[in-house]
Amino acid sequence: MRFFKWGLGLFFFLLLSFKSNAASWHFEWEQTYIEVPLYANIDLYVTIPFARLYKDNHLLEDAEITYQRTGDWLYLLSDVDTTKIGTYQVWYKAYEKKYLPGQCQGYKTLVTFQVTDDVPPVFSESNPKEITHLIGSPYPDYQQLFHATDNSGSCQITVRDDQVQYQIPGIYPLFVTAFDGTLSTEVVVDVIVKDLEAPQIECFLENRKLVVEQYETVSLLPYFKATDQIDGDVTDSLSASFFSTDQVGQYNVTVTFEDRQHNQSKMTIVLEVVNTKELVLSLLSDELVLDYTGSYDDSFFKQNIQTSTYGTDNLLEEVEVDLSALKKKVGTYTIWYSIDHANQQKEVSCKVVLLSYEKPILEVSEINIPLGESFSYLDYIFVSDASDDEILKTLVIDDGKVDYTKEGRYQVMASVTNSSGLTTTKYFVLTIEKSSESDDVVKWGLLGVGLVLVCYLGYRFIRKRK
């Protein structure tokens, strides 16, 4: 018994001595967290985790390590399902053939396999790239329009249309998202909201017929109203086919109204051009008597216009006055008023009498002439008139009471009348005197007779002497 106890004590002593002198072994594992794509082959990933053997904290690079990777106690490799996203753990064990450390510290570890989905959903190529929505039509069923596929087998499609204004024309973004539970794919599709309803036209013309005067300027806007369900009043968008009021007749005119979406409505009316207006041109007076010294232009003579109308239109500014025949001298002239409007012409004449209101100038002094002597009254009379160059031709001498054969004092009247009918009259005295020249003749005659007689007597005397 005593030897047994000594032997048992020696055994434990030797065992403790052995353990205190034994080496320190342990394994360290790397890459024990592995992401595995959905539907991947797990066999491609099981060899990724590995262990390193350390002895007294020194790495044994020549260690020959083998692995047991099938798992143990609830953490089996067979439980890893790569068809389902999730976290799976498997017990891995490491053994070393060369150094045979046995089941030292760290020989066993849990390896985590994270099955993930790294492929987002893919939208079908057949999905619409843009969507056209007509105002007033039912809203689109977007769930039926968009399709997507995912490696998980299914995905959910959501549509966000909060920025789409279905009642206002325009282009708006539509956000479409496919979600497989982990990853999502989003596309933006244009929603084109259109208004295809054309404006409604209301015509205020009876039987859609408009009667206008020839040459009248016509605006069609007052006769129509166009309303659009989106834009409201679009009457101002009116455009019309070409028309003219220059010629009398009936013409078809097409009016067009357009909204902002370029939807058009058209209507055809009949435009009847008529000429019921008469061009009237009349004067206040057909004869004007004026001072020839005045200055007169078109505006002066237009004051003589009584009426110059075409219907209710006053055409005074269109009247032309032809003054080419009018001269700045006394006389009677004809001027013409004319107007050409709406393919009608009118012309009227007016007699213009230019007069002088100043009498002619007549100057004469008393005339003294010897009896029997001839003379001209023009040598004693001065006549002038600024308005009449031929005033002298109108000179009249009234000498009916003059006896040119007798000495005496006689009253004579002289008068002139200019072309304006103004007369100037002057009275003057004509004195006929005894001629001193006749006495001289008698004297010289007697002297001559005496001279002749003396010559004769002298001649007789001389002959007797002989």
C-alpha positions in Angstrom: 0.0 0.0 0.0 2.8 2.4 0.9 4.6 1.6 -2.4 1.3 2.2 -4.3 0.9 5.6 -2.7 4.5 6.4 -3.4 4.1 5.2 -7.0 0.9 7.2 -7.5 2.5 10.3 -6.1 5.5 9.9 -8.3 3.2 9.5 -11.4 1.4 12.8 -10.7 4.7 14.5 -10.0 6.2 13.3 -13.3 2.9 14.3 -15.1 3.0 17.7 -13.7 6.7 18.0 -14.5 5.9 17.0 -18.1 3.1 19.5 -18.6 5.1 22.3 -17.2 7.9 21.6 -19.7 5.4 20.9 -22.7 5.2 23.3 -25.7 2.2 25.7 -26.2 0.2 25.0 -29.4 -2.8 26.9 -31.0 -4.5 27.5 -34.3 -5.6 30.9 -35.7 -8.2 31.0 -38.4 -8.5 33.5 -41.3 -11.4 34.4 -43.7 -14.1 32.9 -41.6 -16.7 35.3 -42.9 -17.6 34.7 -46.5 -20.2 36.3 -48.7 -21.8 33.9 -51.0 -23.9 35.2 -54.0 -27.4 34.0 -54.2 -27.6 30.7 -56.2 -23.9 30.3 -56.1 -22.3 26.8 -55.8 -21.2 26.5 -52.1 -18.4 24.2 -53.1 -16.6 27.1 -54.6 -16.4 28.8 -51.2 -15.9 26.1 -48.6 -12.2 26.0 -49.1 -11.7 29.7 -48.5 -11.3 29.6 -44.7 -7.9 28.3 -43.5 -6.0 28.0 -40.2 -2.4 28.6 -39.2 -0.6 26.6 -36.5 1.5 28.3 -33.9 3.9 26.8 -31.4 4.9 29.0 -28.6 3.4 31.9 -30.6 5.7 31.1 -33.5 4.1 30.3 -36.9 4.9 26.9 -38.2 5.0 27.5 -41.9 5.8 23.9 -42.7 2.8 22.5 -40.8 0.7 20.0 -42.7 -2.9 21.0 -41.9 -6.0 19.1 -42.9 -9.6 20.2 -42.4 -12.9 18.7 -41.5 -15.5 21.1 -43.2 -18.8 19.2 -43.0 -19.7 20.8 -39.7 -20.7 19.5 -36.3 -23.5 19.8 -33.8 -26.2 22.0 -35.4 -23.8 23.9 -37.6 -23.5 21.7 -40.7 -22.4 22.6 -44.1 -25.4 20.8 -45.5 -27.6 23.4 -43.8 -26.2 26.2 -46.0 -28.9 27.1 -48.6 -27.6 29.4 -51.3 -31.1 29.8 -52.8 -32.1 31.8 -49.8 -30.6 35.0 -48.5 -29.4 34.5 -45.0 -26.6 33.8 -42.5 -25.3 30.3 -42.1 -22.6 28.9 -39.8 -20.6 25.7 -40.1 -18.1 24.2 -37.6 -14.7 23.9 -39.2 -11.9 21.7 -37.6 -8.2 21.8 -38.3 -5.7 18.9 -37.8 -2.0 18.8 -38.2 -0.2 15.7 -39.4 3.4 16.6 -38.9 3.6 18.0 -35.4 0.5 16.3 -34.2 -0.6 18.9 -31.6 -3.9 17.2 -31.2 -7.0 19.1 -30.4 -5.1 22.1 -29.2 -6.6 25.5 -28.7 -8.5 27.0 -31.7 -8.6 23.8 -33.7 -12.3 24.3 -34.0 -14.1 27.5 -35.3 -17.4 28.7 -36.6 -17.3 29.8 -40.2 -20.0 32.2 -41.3 -21.5 32.0 -44.8 -23.5 35.1 -45.7 -25.7 34.4 -48.7 -26.3 37.8 -50.3 -27.9 39.1 -53.4 -25.5 41.4 -55.3 -27.5 41.4 -58.5 -30.2 44.1 -58.6 -33.5 43.5 -60.5 -33.4 44.1 -64.3 -36.2 45.9 -66.1 -37.5 44.3 -69.2 -36.4 45.8 -72.5 -40.0 45.8 -73.6 -40.9 48.4 -70.9 -42.1 51.7 -72.4 -39.4 54.4 -72.6 -42.1 57.1 -72.4 -45.8 57.2 -71.7 -48.3 59.5 -73.4 -51.4 60.5 -71.4 -54.3 62.3 -72.9 -56.0 64.8 -70.6 -59.5 63.4 -69.7 -58.6 59.8 -70.3 -58.2 57.2 -67.4 -55.0 57.1 -65.6 -52.5 54.5 -66.8 -52.2 51.2 -64.9 -48.5 51.4 -64.4 -48.2 48.0 -62.8 -49.3 46.4 -66.0 -46.9 48.4 -68.1 -43.6 47.7 -66.3 -41.9 44.3 -65.8 -38.6 43.3 -64.1 -36.7 40.1 -63.4 -34.4 39.2 -60.5 -32.2 36.3 -59.7 -34.2 35.8 -56.6 -37.1 34.8 -58.7 -39.4 37.7 -57.8 -39.3 41.4 -57.2 -41.8 44.1 -56.3 -42.4 47.1 -58.7 -43.5 50.4 -57.2 -44.4 53.6 -59.2 -44.1 57.1 -57.9 -46.0 59.7 -60.0 -46.3 62.6 -57.5 -44.6 65.0 -60.0 -47.0 64.2 -62.8 -49.7 66.8 -63.4 -52.3 64.9 -65.4 -54.5 67.9 -66.1 -51.7 70.2 -67.4 -49.9 69.5 -70.7 -46.2 68.9 -70.3 -43.5 66.3 -69.8 -43.1 64.9 -66.2 -40.8 62.3 -64.6 -42.3 59.0 -63.5 -40.1 57.0 -61.0 -40.4 53.3 -61.4 -38.5 51.0 -58.8 -38.0 47.3 -58.8 -37.1 45.9 -55.4 -36.0 42.3 -54.7 -35.9 42.7 -50.9 -32.2 43.6 -50.9 -31.4 45.6 -53.9 -33.4 47.9 -56.1 -33.3 49.3 -59.6 -34.9 52.6 -60.5 -35.7 54.1 -63.9 -37.2 57.4 -64.8 -39.7 57.4 -67.6 -41.2 60.6 -69.2 -44.9 61.0 -69.0 -46.1 63.2 -71.8 -49.4 64.8 -70.9 -51.1 66.0 -74.0 -54.3 67.9 -74.7 -55.7 66.7 -78.0 -59.0 68.4 -77.7 -59.2 71.4 -80.1 -60.7 74.7 -79.0 -64.4 75.2 -79.3 -65.4 78.0 -81.7 -68.4 80.3 -81.2 -69.4 82.5 -84.2 -71.6 85.5 -83.7 -72.3 86.0 -87.4 -75.8 85.2 -88.7 -75.5 82.3 -91.2 -71.7 82.7 -90.8 -71.8 85.6 -93.3 -70.1 89.0 -92.9 -71.0 91.9 -95.1 -68.5 94.7 -95.4 -68.0 97.8 -97.5 -65.5 97.8 -100.3 -62.0 98.9 -99.1 -63.1 98.7 -95.5 -60.5 97.5 -93.0 -61.9 94.4 -91.4 -61.1 92.8 -88.0 -62.6 89.3 -87.5 -61.9 89.1 -83.8 -65.2 90.7 -82.7 -67.2 88.0 -84.5 -65.7 84.9 -82.7 -64.9 83.4 -79.4 -62.7 80.4 -79.0 -62.4 78.4 -75.7 -60.0 75.6 -74.8 -60.6 73.3 -71.9 -57.0 73.8 -70.7 -55.9 77.2 -72.0 -59.3 78.9 -71.6 -59.9 81.8 -73.9 -57.8 81.5 -77.0 -59.7 83.9 -79.2 -56.5 86.0 -79.7 -54.9 83.1 -81.5 -57.1 83.7 -84.5 -55.5 83.5 -87.9 -57.4 83.8 -91.2 -56.8 82.9 -94.8 -55.9 85.8 -97.0 -58.8 88.1 -98.0 -59.2 91.5 -99.5 -62.0 94.0 -99.7 -60.7 95.7 -102.8 -63.1 94.0 -105.1 -66.9 93.6 -104.7 -67.9 90.0 -104.4 -68.3 87.0 -102.1 -65.3 85.2 -100.7 -64.7 82.2 -98.4 -62.5 83.0 -95.5 -61.2 80.2 -93.1 -60.4 81.2 -89.6 -58.2 79.1 -87.4 -57.8 79.0 -83.6 -54.9 77.1 -81.9 -54.2 76.3 -78.2 -50.7 76.0 -76.7 -50.6 72.3 -77.7 -51.1 73.3 -81.3 -54.5 71.7 -81.5 -56.5 73.6 -84.1 -60.1 74.3 -84.9 -61.2 75.8 -88.2 -64.3 77.5 -89.4 -65.2 78.9 -92.8 -67.3 82.0 -93.2 -68.6 84.0 -96.2 -67.2 87.5 -96.6 -69.4 89.6 -98.9 -67.8 92.8 -100.1 -70.4 95.4 -101.2 -70.3 99.0 -102.3 -73.3 100.9 -101.0 -71.5 104.1 -100.2 -71.6 107.1 -102.4 -68.6 109.5 -102.7 -69.9 113.0 -102.1 -68.0 116.2 -102.9 -69.8 119.6 -102.8 -68.9 123.2 -102.3 -70.3 126.0 -100.2 -70.0 128.3 -103.2 -69.3 127.8 -106.9 -67.8 131.3 -107.2 -65.2 133.0 -105.0 -64.4 136.7 -105.3 -61.1 137.5 -103.7 -58.5 140.3 -103.4 -55.8 139.6 -106.0 -53.1 140.7 -103.5 -53.9 137.9 -101.1 -52.1 134.6 -100.6 -54.2 131.5 -101.1 -53.3 127.8 -100.8 -55.0 124.4 -100.7 -56.1 124.8 -97.1 -57.7 128.1 -97.8 -59.8 126.8 -100.7 -60.7 123.6 -98.7 -62.7 125.9 -96.4 -65.1 126.2 -99.3 -65.8 122.4 -99.2 -69.3 121.7 -97.8 -69.2 117.9 -98.0 -66.4 115.4 -98.7 -67.7 112.0 -97.4 -67.8 108.3 -98.2 -70.6 106.9 -96.1 -69.8 108.2 -92.7 -66.2 108.7 -93.4 -64.9 112.3 -93.6 -62.4 112.5 -96.5 -61.5 116.2 -96.3 -57.8 115.3 -96.0 -58.0 113.3 -99.3 -59.4 116.1 -101.3 -57.0 117.6 -103.8 -57.2 121.2 -105.0 -55.8 122.0 -108.4 -54.6 125.6 -108.4 -52.4 125.4 -111.5 -54.6 127.8 -113.5 -54.7 130.4 -110.8 -52.4 133.4 -111.3 -51.6 136.3 -109.0 -53.3 138.9 -111.1 -56.8 140.3 -111.6 -58.9 137.9 -113.6 -61.4 135.1 -113.6 -60.0 131.6 -113.1 -61.3 128.1 -112.7 -59.9 125.8 -109.9 -60.8 122.1 -109.5 -61.6 120.0 -106.4 -61.1 116.2 -106.8 -61.2 113.1 -104.7 -60.4 109.4 -105.6 -61.6 106.9 -103.0 -63.0 103.4 -102.9 -62.7 103.2 -106.7 -64.9 106.2 -107.1 -63.9 109.7 -108.4 -65.5 113.0 -107.9 -64.5 116.4 -109.4 -66.1 119.8 -109.0 -65.0 123.2 -110.2 -65.1 126.7 -108.7 -64.8 130.0 -110.4 -62.3 132.3 -108.7 -62.6 136.0 -109.4 -59.5 138.0 -108.4 -60.3 141.7 -108.1 -58.4 144.8 -107.1 -60.0 147.0 -104.5 -57.8 150.0 -105.3 -58.9 152.6 -107.9 -56.7 153.5 -110.8 -54.4 156.6 -110.4 -55.4 159.4 -112.8 -53.4 162.6 -112.7 -54.0 165.6 -115.1 -53.1 169.3 -114.9 -54.7 172.3 -116.6 -54.0 172.5 -120.3 -53.3 175.7 -122.1 -53.0 175.6 -125.9 -52.9 178.2 -128.6 -55.9 178.4 -130.9 -55.6 176.1 -133.8 -52.7 174.2 -132.4 -52.9 170.4 -132.4 -52.2 168.5 -129.2 -52.7 165.1 -127.5 -54.4 164.8 -124.1 -52.0 161.8 -123.4 -49.2 164.3 -123.1 -50.9 165.9 -120.1 -52.5 162.9 -118.4 -50.7 160.2 -116.2 -52.6 156.9 -115.7 -51.4 153.8 -113.6 -52.9 150.8 -111.9 -51.0 148.0 -110.2 -53.6 145.4 -111.0 -54.1 146.3 -114.7 -51.3 146.7 -117.1 -53.6 147.9 -119.8 -55.4 150.6 -117.8 -54.4 153.3 -120.4 -56.6 151.6 -123.0 -59.6 152.4 -120.8 -59.0 156.2 -120.8 -62.1 158.2 -121.8 -61.9 162.0 -122.6 -65.2 163.8 -122.6 -64.5 167.0 -124.5 -68.0 167.5 -126.0 -68.3 171.0 -124.8 -64.9 172.2 -126.3 -64.9 174.4 -129.4 -61.4 174.1 -130.6 -61.9 177.0 -133.2 -62.6 179.6 -130.5 -60.6 181.0 -127.8 -61.9 180.2 -124.3 -61.8 178.1 -121.2 -63.5 174.7 -121.4 -64.1 171.9 -118.8 -63.0 168.5 -119.9 -63.6 165.2 -118.1 -61.1 162.2 -118.1 -61.8 158.8 -116.6 -60.2 155.3 -116.5 -61.7 152.0 -115.4 -59.5 149.0 -114.4 -60.2 145.4 -114.9 -61.8 145.2 -111.5 -64.4 147.8 -112.6 -63.1 150.5 -110.4 -63.2 154.0 -112.1 -61.3 157.2 -111.4 -62.7 160.4 -112.9 -61.0 163.8 -113.1 -62.2 167.2 -114.4 -59.7 169.7 -115.7 -59.7 173.0 -117.7 -58.6 173.3 -121.3 -57.7 176.9 -122.2 -57.6 177.9 -125.9 -55.7 181.1 -126.3 -55.2 183.5 -129.2 -52.1 182.4 -131.0 -49.1 184.9 -130.8 -47.6 183.1 -133.6 -50.3 184.3 -136.1 -49.5 188.0 -135.4 -45.9 187.4 -136.2 -47.0 186.0 -139.5 -48.9 189.1 -140.5 -46.0 191.3 -139.4 -43.6 189.3 -141.4 -46.0 189.2 -144.3 -46.3 193.0 -144.4 -42.5 193.3 -144.0 -42.1 191.1 -147.0 -44.5 193.0 -149.1 -42.8 196.2 -148.2 -39.4 194.7 -149.1 -40.7 193.5 -152.4 -42.2 197.0 -153.1 -38.9 198.7 -152.3 -37.0 196.4 -154.5 -39.5 197.0 -157.4 -39.3 200.8 -157.0 -35.6 200.7 -156.9 -35.5 198.6 -160.0 -37.7 201.2 -161.9 -35.6 204.0 -160.7 -32.4 202.5 -162.0 -33.9 201.8 -165.4 -35.0 205.4 -165.8 -31.6 206.6 -165.2 -30.3 204.6 -167.9 
